[in-house]
Amino acid sequence: MKLTKCLVLGSAVMFVGASAQAADLPVKAKAVEYVKICSLYGAGFYYIPGTDTCIKLGGYVRAEVGLNTNALHDTTNTGVAGAQNRLRNYYTTKAREDLNIDTRTATEYGVLRTFFDGALTWTSGGYAGTGTTAVNGSTAYSGAGVAGGTLGVYYAFIQFAGFTMGKAVSQFSSPWVNYPANNFDGLPGAGGSVTGVNQFSYTAEFGQGITAAISAQDQVQYNTTNIWNVSGATVAGLATGAYGANDIGGAWSPDLVAMVRVDQAWGLFQASVAAHDNHAAYYGADETTGHPDDKWGWAAQLALSIKNLPTGAGDTINMSGVYTNGASRYNFQDLMTTTYAMYGGTRLAGAYQSVGLAGLSDSVFVAGSGQQLTTTYGVQGGYTHNWNPYWNTGIYGAWAAVRYNGTAKGYICGAFVAGLALSSGVAGCNPDFNYGVVGVITRWTPVKNLTFSADLAYSMLDQKYASGSKVTLPLQSAIAKPGAMYELKDQNALTLLIRAQRTW
């Protein structure tokens, strides 16, 4: 027994000693790669470990509510919103998380850059304004689902050796796009693709802030309004401001854009032009009916920004003016409606209510004819004053006009008078219209990158039908408007947008 104990104890001593010697041996530690600051491209960039590529993450979280909008990007100028009755949603709420990823790598050809910006958005639902009820007697709910939402891909592009390839702000747009001093999205008077447009562009830099660009960009999603075949007009469509069947053919040619810009300490000046192909479908139900020839439209824009104003540090004035012929989206940007039906009160005897009807197009035609291009022009501007580092106020305005030539008016009025029984006849028929917005916004930034804002916008539809004209509209079940006589009259709307945003 003593011998056994001695052997066990001896083995334990030897094991402990061997372990102690092993612990004393040097062990090579695994290399640790630390994230390093990349100072080449400004604050916020870091090297991706193990590469020479720098990356920057950014974004914002936003919560907002719009009053008297039925949406958050425009005012009450069409559909249920324009009906101004109990079927509209008086308020709309939205929550959004935006993420952008910016990568840059120095190469012998210059900086290779990729940029992505996407937004996860939840917009409050509402009750479907159909004028009918569900089986259980309640109006049907229309929403994105309890845990739903949408993903918007705003920008996704590559920049290399002067080329921009992918989804980016149009080269036609000014740097402030549709926001000279505002948050409200419904301003005409400039071409703007807020959420980017697919393009293949080349930008040349000449030094001292002077650049020029040429671009081919997608016309489908952002840059086409309506190509109306007035021969296909219906009474139901005319009652909403649609002056024909929307007869757009397939995508045939991208829009062609050229731009020159001077961006210096005093401010910015930019001139841009665009060419837009109007490619219609067929006159009738099949290809044997024939079609009008393509007709190219165009747009031109001047933009100016003035900085270093004597009124205060950081104060700015942004303004632009645009003229289009057959390319109306470069004036009435993509977040705006193209058909207007705004209802209001009336004092005209025999009229149920008043209505403002208007329609925006790139061209119109009738069966057997060629396209008649629509002319528009407009301006917008805004002034922002900083009261102190925490408060600023902006005032802004926009105005745009839509004009149809004599031939186009003849097509539209022929359908309008016959379909809606315009009381003043052809002599009182004029589909031209003006549209304007004025507004004021105040922002409070209590701490860096956290801003609360309130934006009050007043929108006006100035229709050109003869004063006192009446039309007979059919029953419109979707907006609960009865078939009755209505006065044609100018309309307006007041919208309030309240927002909280944390940028990071």
DAZIPE-V120971 format. One record per backbone hydrogen bond with DSSP energy under -0.5 kcal/mol. NH is the residue of the N-H (numbers start at 1). CO is the residue of the C=O. E is the energy in kcal/mol with one decimal. If there is no record, write none. Layout:
NH_CO_E, NH_CO_E
This chain:
5_1_-2.3, 6_2_-2.2, 7_3_-2.0, 8_4_-2.3, 9_5_-2.7, 10_6_-2.2, 11_7_-2.2, 12_8_-2.1, 13_9_-2.2, 14_10_-2.1, 15_11_-2.2, 16_12_-2.5, 17_13_-2.2, 18_14_-2.4, 19_15_-2.3, 20_16_-2.3, 21_17_-2.2, 22_18_-2.1, 23_19_-2.2, 24_20_-1.1, 25_21_-0.6, 25_22_-1.0, 29_27_-0.5, 34_32_-0.7, 38_45_-2.4, 39_37_-0.7, 45_42_-1.0, 46_55_-2.2, 47_36_-2.7, 48_53_-2.9, 49_47_-0.5, 51_48_-2.0, 54_104_-3.0, 55_46_-2.9, 56_102_-2.2, 58_100_-2.2, 60_98_-1.3, 61_502_-2.2, 62_96_-2.8, 63_500_-2.6, 64_94_-2.4, 65_498_-2.4, 66_92_-2.9, 67_496_-3.0, 68_90_-3.5, 69_90_-0.6, 70_89_-0.7, 77_75_-1.9, 81_78_-0.7, 82_78_-1.8, 83_79_-1.3, 84_80_-0.7, 84_81_-1.1, 85_80_-0.5, 88_85_-1.4, 90_88_-0.7, 92_66_-1.9, 94_64_-2.4, 95_122_-2.7, 96_62_-2.6, 97_120_-2.4, 98_60_-3.2, 99_118_-2.8, 100_58_-2.9, 101_116_-2.3, 102_56_-2.5, 103_101_-0.5, 103_114_-2.4, 104_54_-2.5, 105_112_-2.1, 106_52_-0.5, 107_110_-1.4, 110_107_-1.6, 112_105_-3.2, 113_111_-0.6, 113_159_-2.8, 114_103_-2.0, 115_157_-2.3, 116_101_-1.9, 117_155_-2.8, 118_99_-2.5, 119_152_-2.5, 120_97_-2.9, 121_119_-0.6, 121_150_-2.8, 122_95_-3.2, 123_121_-0.5, 124_93_-3.0, 126_142_-3.4, 128_126_-0.5, 128_140_-2.7, 130_128_-1.8, 134_138_-2.3, 137_134_-1.9, 142_126_-3.4, 148_145_-1.1, 149_144_-0.6, 150_121_-2.6, 152_119_-2.9, 152_150_-0.5, 153_151_-0.5, 154_117_-1.9, 154_152_-1.0, 155_117_-1.8, 156_167_-2.0, 157_115_-2.2, 158_165_-2.4, 159_113_-3.2, 160_163_-2.1, 163_160_-2.4, 164_201_-2.3, 165_158_-2.8, 166_199_-2.2, 167_156_-2.3, 168_166_-0.7, 168_197_-1.8, 173_170_-0.9, 177_174_-1.8, 179_176_-2.6, 189_331_-0.9, 190_331_-1.4, 194_192_-0.7, 196_193_-2.0, 197_168_-3.1, 199_166_-1.9, 200_216_-2.2, 201_164_-2.6, 202_214_-2.6, 203_162_-2.8, 204_212_-3.1, 206_210_-2.9, 207_210_-0.5, 210_207_-1.5, 211_209_-0.5, 211_261_-2.4, 212_204_-2.0, 213_259_-3.0, 214_202_-2.0, 215_257_-2.6, 216_200_-1.9, 217_255_-2.6, 218_198_-2.7, 223_219_-0.6, 228_226_-0.6, 228_363_-2.2, 229_227_-0.5, 229_245_-2.8, 230_228_-1.0, 230_365_-2.8, 231_365_-0.5, 232_229_-2.0, 233_230_-1.8, 238_234_-2.7, 239_235_-1.8, 240_237_-1.9, 241_238_-1.2, 242_237_-2.3, 243_241_-0.8, 245_229_-2.1, 247_227_-3.4, 247_245_-1.0, 249_279_-2.9, 255_217_-2.7, 256_275_-1.9, 257_215_-2.9, 258_273_-2.3, 259_213_-2.7, 260_271_-2.3, 261_211_-3.0, 262_269_-2.9, 263_209_-2.4, 264_262_-0.6, 264_267_-2.6, 267_264_-1.0, 268_305_-2.4, 269_262_-2.3, 270_303_-2.4, 271_260_-2.3, 272_301_-2.4, 273_258_-2.5, 274_299_-2.4, 275_256_-2.5, 276_297_-2.5, 278_276_-0.5, 278_295_-1.9, 279_277_-0.8, 280_278_-0.7, 281_247_-2.3, 283_290_-2.8, 284_286_-0.5, 289_286_-1.7, 290_287_-1.2, 295_278_-1.7, 297_276_-3.8, 298_325_-2.3, 299_274_-2.2, 300_323_-2.4, 301_272_-2.8, 302_321_-2.3, 303_270_-2.7, 304_319_-2.8, 305_268_-2.8, 306_317_-2.6, 307_266_-2.7, 309_315_-0.8, 312_309_-1.3, 315_312_-1.6, 316_384_-1.5, 317_306_-1.7, 318_382_-2.5, 319_304_-2.4, 320_380_-2.5, 321_302_-2.4, 322_378_-2.6, 323_300_-2.4, 324_376_-3.2, 325_298_-2.8, 326_374_-3.0, 330_327_-1.5, 331_328_-1.9, 332_328_-2.6, 333_331_-1.0, 334_192_-0.7, 336_333_-2.3, 340_358_-3.2, 341_77_-2.0, 342_356_-2.1, 343_82_-2.6, 344_354_-2.1, 351_348_-1.9, 352_485_-3.5, 353_485_-0.6, 354_344_-2.4, 355_487_-3.0, 356_342_-2.9, 357_355_-0.6, 358_340_-1.8, 360_338_-3.0, 362_226_-3.4, 363_226_-1.3, 364_372_-1.7, 365_228_-2.2, 369_366_-2.4, 372_364_-2.9, 373_371_-0.6, 374_362_-2.2, 375_403_-2.3, 376_324_-2.1, 377_401_-1.6, 378_322_-2.3, 379_399_-2.5, 380_320_-2.2, 381_397_-2.3, 382_318_-2.6, 383_395_-2.7, 384_316_-2.4, 385_393_-3.0, 387_385_-0.7, 387_391_-1.5, 388_391_-1.5, 392_443_-1.9, 393_385_-2.4, 394_441_-3.1, 395_383_-2.3, 396_439_-2.2, 397_381_-2.3, 398_437_-2.7, 399_379_-2.6, 400_435_-2.2, 401_377_-3.1, 402_433_-2.7, 403_375_-3.4, 409_405_-2.5, 410_406_-1.9, 411_407_-1.9, 412_408_-2.7, 413_409_-3.1, 414_410_-1.6, 415_411_-1.4, 416_412_-3.0, 417_413_-2.8, 418_414_-1.1, 419_415_-2.8, 420_416_-2.5, 421_417_-1.0, 423_470_-2.9, 425_422_-1.5, 428_424_-0.8, 428_425_-1.1, 429_426_-1.6, 430_428_-0.6, 433_402_-1.5, 434_462_-2.3, 435_400_-2.8, 436_460_-2.3, 437_398_-2.7, 438_458_-2.1, 439_396_-2.4, 440_456_-2.0, 441_394_-2.8, 442_454_-1.9, 443_392_-2.8, 444_452_-3.0, 445_390_-3.2, 446_444_-0.5, 447_450_-0.6, 450_447_-1.9, 451_501_-2.6, 452_444_-2.9, 453_499_-2.7, 454_442_-1.9, 455_497_-2.7, 456_440_-2.7, 456_454_-0.5, 457_455_-0.6, 457_495_-2.9, 458_438_-3.2, 459_457_-0.5, 459_493_-2.8, 460_436_-2.9, 461_491_-3.0, 462_434_-2.8, 462_460_-0.6, 463_461_-0.8, 464_430_-0.5, 464_432_-1.2, 466_428_-2.3, 469_466_-2.1, 471_486_-2.6, 472_420_-3.3, 473_471_-0.7, 473_484_-2.3, 476_481_-3.0, 477_475_-0.6, 479_476_-1.2, 480_476_-0.6, 480_477_-0.7, 481_476_-1.8, 482_480_-0.5, 484_473_-1.2, 484_482_-0.6, 486_471_-3.0, 487_353_-2.5, 488_469_-3.0, 489_355_-2.0, 489_487_-0.6, 491_461_-1.7, 493_459_-2.1, 495_457_-3.0, 496_67_-1.6, 497_455_-2.7, 498_65_-2.8, 498_496_-0.5, 499_453_-2.5, 500_63_-2.9, 501_451_-2.5, 502_61_-2.6, 503_449_-2.7, 503_501_-0.6, 504_59_-2.8
